[in-house]
Amino acid sequence: MPNEDIDYENLDSLEKYRSYTRYLRKAEEAKNKPGWWKTYRTYVQDQDPEHGAQEVNIGLPHCRPPRTKEARERRQVVKENKKNVELERATRLRTFKIPLDRVQETWEKSSGPFQIKRLADHYGIFRDLFPMAYFLPRVSLRLSYGQDSGQVHYGNWLTPTEAASAPQVSFEAEEGSLWTLLLTCPDEHLLDSEGEYVHWLVGNIPGGAVQSGEELCHYLAPFPAKGTGFHRYVYVLFKQERPINFQEDIRQSPCHSLADRTFRTVEFYKRHQDNMTPAGLAFFQCQWDESVTNTFHNTLNMKEPVFEFVRPPVYHPPQVKYPHGQPLRYLDRYRDGKKHTYGIY
């Protein structure tokens, strides 16, 4: 117990601090000294040794320009806008239209990667794909499954019917650069809770031409099982340092075996981490519809698994002849008919 060594009968023999500085130094030493009791942090660390461990940034490095340069450019823009007569007139007459494309471009270069990372953390993307690691998506990944609808953003909802075929992919890439595009689902595996199913994998993409890359695993439509809710489908774009030999990652074409499509993103990244870096991210959510049945029966050639919750019947104690202290609808609990009249009097 604390303070066991203090002689309370002879308090005059205790050492005096003689100054506030000495007292403060002794207090800091006592504060940093481990106590005899267990704190909340100690209990949590005993259960989860990795609790509170710092995550590692595995993304592309970012060199932010000096703040003085940004302020100088901002002042220059304001100065030019003040000299623009047409802009002043449109603003005064409330006819000025903001160019949304420029706003989107500015957002992608400034605070966009940080907000996308927060969304990915909210949906548990990094936790399930890259344990104890994260990255800032510096490269904007644009994916479209159709003309009017079917855009992939950051957690929006698409149907398996809309995502039945491979999307149109575009991103900004330097001339001569190489990329790898991955589509995986961490919620879909039927046997392993930690496993994934790879839906699309294209490596050694020259520039931004995905169709010219090496297709390691052909595209497979989403197939969230019935009764399992929403599944996350994640696109990850990797930037390669040099051409990579993906001999270990090639699947047969067409690949309709779920065992062959079993995948782990973290293992794939560890195998090629010296030659590639995650740079882009986009993901959507998907729920069962009628096209999933067709995918299981005709594409995967297997029975469709269905997960249904069987709700147990409501328990009522045995009926008594004289129900004292019970509500007026007490007898409705024991009616044989399926139609109840709760609250109808």
Secondary structure, DSSP 8 states (H G I E B T S, - for coil): -TTTT--TT-GGGS----SHHHHHHHHHHHHHS--SS--HHHHHHHH-TTTT---EE-S-------HHHHHHHHHHHHHHHHH-HHHHHHHHTT-----HHHHHHHHHHTTHHHHHHHHHHHTTHHHHHSTTEE----S--EEESSSSS-EE-EEEE--TTTTSS--EEE----TT-EEEEEEEETT--SS-TT-EEEEEEEEEEETT-GGGSEEEE--------BTS--EEEEEEEEEESS----GGG---SS---TTTTEE-HHHHHHHHTTTEEEEEEEEEEE---HHHHHIIIIIS-S---B--------------SS-TT--GGGGGGG-SSS---TT--
